[in-house]
Amino acid sequence: METTAFETLLRRDRMIVIGGLIVISALAWCYVMTGAGTGMSIIAMTRIAVSPGAFSDEAAMPQQWTGAYWAMMLAMWWVMMIAMMAPSAAPMILLYARVTRHEQKSGRLAAGVVPTAGFAAGYLIAWLAFSVLATILQFSFEQAGLVHSMLMWSLNSWLSAGMLFAAGLYQLTPYKQTCLRHCRSPAHFLSAHWRPGQLGAIRMGVEHGAFCVGCCWALMALLFVGGIMNLLWIAGLSVLVLLEKVVPRGEWIARAAGLACIAAALSITARALEIF
């Protein structure tokens, strides 16, 4: 029987998913590298420091947050989360596509297009919710004079130390480890949360994204310390998240990162007390 072009396309869905993830990640990183619409050079916002502005005399008047500026900051956060999280989400998305295709071939699901895009969309919706909260927090910090309006990093040593200490403690909590286990075990997640159909795919994506946000929100909040658009912090956190999720014994990497954050917090606190 002659194979139609559509059937041939469906058989290559794995390559389509991989290609789509690569394109989405590449576009997101290009957006970040060009300044994410801020009009600033990302190199100008990059420093080799834990908290570049914590002990500087830098000051900047709060930005006027118009509707357009709110939208730009929200887009900046969301696209940055996509760039940072898409690589670590790829194993789950690829496994979902494979399991769905297997279920279709076995006759347990109706044949058709694998709703992988719906699963990925649900995952990104969860990070959109985080991005909304992060944008609100950025506005609040900036209006209080705690975060530089242009360079987007903490100007307050106590804020930097507090966020590092909180993130470090969170890395050691059972809740962090529970969320990380869901992220590290795609097969277990799919077996426990499986729902068929396009709406089911979206809901599963949101649920997986919620676990991912629960796992990584404290690390992402550290962008306020090192600089929201500090390329070294963005790249470093991306690699850390990927290592936590995909390498053997990644939970120990998470704990080590937590201890490093606590050590950095204590160092900043000691220096602040000396100055005080």
C-alpha positions as CSV (number, residue, x, y, z in Angstrom):
1,M,0.0,0.0,0.0
2,E,1.3,3.4,-0.9
3,T,2.5,5.6,1.9
4,T,1.2,9.1,1.9
5,A,3.4,12.1,2.5
6,F,1.4,12.8,5.7
7,E,2.1,9.3,7.0
8,T,5.8,9.7,6.2
9,L,5.8,12.9,8.1
10,L,4.2,11.3,11.1
11,R,6.9,8.6,11.2
12,R,9.5,11.3,11.4
13,D,7.9,13.1,14.3
14,R,10.9,12.6,16.6
15,M,13.1,14.5,14.2
16,I,10.4,17.2,13.9
17,V,10.2,17.5,17.7
18,I,14.0,17.7,18.0
19,G,14.2,20.3,15.2
20,G,11.4,22.3,16.8
21,L,13.1,22.4,20.2
22,I,16.4,23.4,18.6
23,V,14.7,26.2,16.7
24,I,12.8,27.5,19.7
25,S,15.9,27.4,21.9
26,A,18.0,29.1,19.3
27,L,15.5,31.9,18.7
28,A,15.1,32.4,22.4
29,W,18.9,32.7,22.9
30,C,19.2,35.1,20.0
31,Y,16.6,37.3,21.6
32,V,18.4,37.3,24.9
33,M,21.8,37.9,23.2
34,T,20.5,40.9,21.4
35,G,19.3,42.5,24.7
36,A,15.8,41.2,24.8
37,G,14.3,44.4,23.6
38,T,15.8,46.6,26.3
39,G,18.0,48.5,23.9
40,M,21.0,47.7,26.1
41,S,24.0,45.6,25.1
42,I,24.1,42.3,27.0
43,I,27.9,42.7,27.3
44,A,27.3,46.0,29.1
45,M,25.1,44.1,31.6
46,T,27.5,41.3,32.2
47,R,30.0,41.2,35.0
48,I,32.2,38.4,36.5
49,A,30.8,38.8,40.1
50,V,28.4,37.2,42.4
51,S,26.6,40.5,43.1
52,P,28.1,43.2,40.8
53,G,26.2,46.1,42.3
54,A,25.9,45.1,46.0
55,F,28.9,47.3,47.1
56,S,29.0,49.9,44.4
57,D,27.9,53.5,44.5
58,E,25.7,53.0,41.4
59,A,22.3,54.5,41.4
60,A,19.6,55.0,38.8
61,M,16.2,56.6,38.8
62,P,13.4,54.1,38.6
63,Q,12.2,53.4,35.1
64,Q,8.8,54.7,34.1
65,W,6.8,51.5,33.7
66,T,4.3,52.1,30.9
67,G,2.1,49.4,29.5
68,A,4.6,48.8,26.7
69,Y,7.5,48.5,29.2
70,W,5.5,46.0,31.4
71,A,5.0,43.9,28.2
72,M,8.6,44.2,27.3
73,M,9.8,43.1,30.7
74,L,7.4,40.2,30.8
75,A,8.5,39.1,27.3
76,M,12.2,39.4,28.5
77,W,11.6,37.1,31.5
78,W,9.5,34.6,29.6
79,V,11.8,34.2,26.6
80,M,14.8,34.0,28.9
81,M,13.1,31.2,30.8
82,I,12.4,29.4,27.5
83,A,16.1,29.8,26.5
84,M,17.3,28.5,29.9
85,M,14.7,25.7,30.5
86,A,14.0,24.2,27.0
87,P,17.2,22.1,26.9
88,S,16.5,20.5,30.3
89,A,12.8,19.9,29.3
90,A,13.8,18.2,26.0
91,P,14.1,14.6,27.5
92,M,10.5,14.8,28.9
93,I,9.0,16.3,25.7
94,L,10.8,13.7,23.5
95,L,9.7,10.8,25.8
96,Y,6.1,12.1,25.7
97,A,6.1,12.1,21.9
98,R,7.6,8.6,21.8
99,V,5.1,7.2,24.3
100,T,2.1,8.8,22.5
101,R,3.3,7.4,19.1
102,H,3.7,4.0,20.7
103,E,0.2,4.1,22.1
104,Q,-1.2,5.0,18.7
105,K,0.7,2.2,16.9
106,S,-0.6,-0.3,19.5
107,G,-4.2,0.9,18.9
108,R,-4.7,2.2,22.5
109,L,-4.9,5.8,21.1
110,A,-6.5,7.0,18.0
111,A,-4.1,7.6,15.1
112,G,-3.3,11.2,14.3
113,V,-0.8,14.0,15.0
114,V,1.0,13.6,18.3
115,P,0.0,16.5,20.5
116,T,3.6,17.3,21.5
117,A,3.1,21.0,20.8
118,G,0.3,21.0,23.3
119,F,2.5,19.4,26.0
120,A,5.3,21.9,25.3
121,A,2.8,24.8,25.3
122,G,1.5,23.7,28.7
123,Y,5.1,23.6,30.0
124,L,5.7,27.1,28.8
125,I,2.5,28.4,30.3
126,A,3.8,27.4,33.7
127,W,6.9,29.4,33.1
128,L,4.8,32.3,31.9
129,A,3.1,32.4,35.3
130,F,6.5,32.5,36.9
131,S,7.6,35.3,34.6
132,V,4.5,37.4,35.6
133,L,5.5,37.1,39.2
134,A,9.2,37.8,38.4
135,T,8.2,41.0,36.5
136,I,6.1,42.2,39.4
137,L,9.0,41.6,41.8
138,Q,11.4,43.4,39.5
139,F,9.0,46.4,39.4
140,S,8.8,46.4,43.2
141,F,12.5,46.1,43.8
142,E,13.2,48.8,41.3
143,Q,10.7,51.2,42.8
144,A,12.3,50.6,46.2
145,G,15.7,51.4,44.8
146,L,17.0,47.9,45.5
147,V,17.6,46.9,41.8
148,H,19.3,49.0,39.1
149,S,16.7,50.1,36.5
150,M,19.1,49.7,33.6
151,L,21.7,47.2,34.6
152,M,19.1,45.1,36.4
153,W,21.1,43.8,39.3
154,S,20.8,44.2,43.1
155,L,22.1,47.5,44.5
156,N,21.7,46.3,48.1
157,S,24.0,43.9,49.9
158,W,21.4,42.7,52.3
159,L,19.0,41.9,49.4
160,S,21.8,40.0,47.7
161,A,22.7,38.1,50.8
162,G,19.1,37.3,51.7
163,M,18.2,36.0,48.3
164,L,21.4,33.8,48.1
165,F,20.8,32.5,51.6
166,A,17.1,31.7,50.9
167,A,18.0,30.0,47.6
168,G,20.7,28.0,49.3
169,L,18.3,26.8,52.0
170,Y,15.6,25.9,49.4
171,Q,18.1,23.8,47.5
172,L,18.4,21.6,50.6
173,T,14.7,21.2,51.4
174,P,12.6,18.1,50.8
175,Y,10.3,20.1,48.5
176,K,13.1,20.9,46.2
177,Q,14.2,17.3,46.1
178,T,10.6,16.1,45.4
179,C,10.2,18.5,42.5
180,L,13.6,17.5,41.2
181,R,12.8,13.8,41.3
182,H,9.7,14.5,39.0
183,C,12.0,16.4,36.6
184,R,14.6,13.7,36.6
185,S,12.1,10.8,36.1
186,P,10.1,11.5,32.9
187,A,8.8,7.9,32.7
188,H,7.5,8.1,36.2
189,F,5.8,11.4,35.6
190,L,4.1,10.2,32.4
191,S,2.8,7.0,34.1
192,A,1.5,9.0,37.1
193,H,0.0,11.9,35.2
194,W,-1.0,10.5,31.8
195,R,-4.0,12.1,30.1
196,P,-5.0,11.5,26.4
197,G,-5.9,14.1,23.8
198,Q,-4.8,17.6,23.1
199,L,-6.3,19.1,26.3
200,G,-4.7,16.3,28.2
201,A,-1.4,17.1,26.7
202,I,-1.6,20.7,27.6
203,R,-2.7,19.8,31.2
204,M,0.2,17.4,31.5
205,G,2.6,20.1,30.2
206,V,1.3,22.6,32.8
207,E,1.7,20.0,35.6
208,H,5.2,19.1,34.5
209,G,6.0,22.8,34.2
210,A,4.7,23.4,37.7
211,F,7.1,20.8,39.1
212,C,9.9,22.4,37.1
213,V,9.1,25.8,38.4
214,G,9.0,24.3,41.9
215,C,12.4,22.9,41.3
216,C,14.1,25.9,39.9
217,W,12.3,29.1,41.0
218,A,14.8,29.9,43.7
219,L,17.7,29.6,41.3
220,M,16.0,31.8,38.7
221,A,15.4,34.4,41.4
222,L,19.1,34.7,41.8
223,L,19.1,36.6,38.5
224,F,18.1,39.6,40.7
225,V,21.4,39.2,42.5
226,G,23.8,38.7,39.6
227,G,21.9,40.6,37.0
228,I,18.7,39.7,35.1
229,M,20.6,40.2,31.8
230,N,24.1,39.1,33.1
231,L,25.1,36.6,30.4
232,L,27.4,34.7,32.8
233,W,24.6,34.3,35.3
234,I,22.1,33.2,32.6
235,A,24.5,30.7,31.1
236,G,25.7,29.4,34.5
237,L,22.2,28.9,35.9
238,S,21.2,27.2,32.6
239,V,24.1,24.7,32.9
240,L,23.4,24.1,36.6
241,V,19.7,23.3,36.0
242,L,20.6,21.0,33.2
243,L,23.2,19.1,35.3
244,E,20.7,18.8,38.2
245,K,18.2,17.1,35.9
246,V,20.1,14.9,33.6
247,V,23.4,13.7,35.1
248,P,23.6,10.8,37.6
249,R,23.2,11.9,41.2
250,G,22.0,15.3,40.1
251,E,20.4,15.8,43.5
252,W,23.8,16.1,45.0
253,I,24.7,18.8,42.5
254,A,21.6,20.6,43.7
255,R,22.7,20.3,47.3
256,A,26.3,21.4,46.5
257,A,24.8,24.5,44.7
258,G,22.8,25.2,47.8
259,L,25.8,25.1,50.0
260,A,27.7,27.4,47.6
261,C,24.8,29.9,47.7
262,I,24.8,29.9,51.5
263,A,28.6,30.4,51.5
264,A,28.3,33.4,49.1
265,A,25.5,34.8,51.3
266,L,27.7,34.6,54.4
267,S,30.6,36.2,52.5
268,I,28.5,39.2,51.4
269,T,27.0,39.5,54.9
270,A,30.5,39.6,56.5
271,R,31.6,42.3,54.1
272,A,28.4,44.3,54.6
273,L,28.9,44.2,58.4
274,E,32.5,45.4,58.0
275,I,31.3,48.4,56.0
276,F,28.5,49.0,58.4
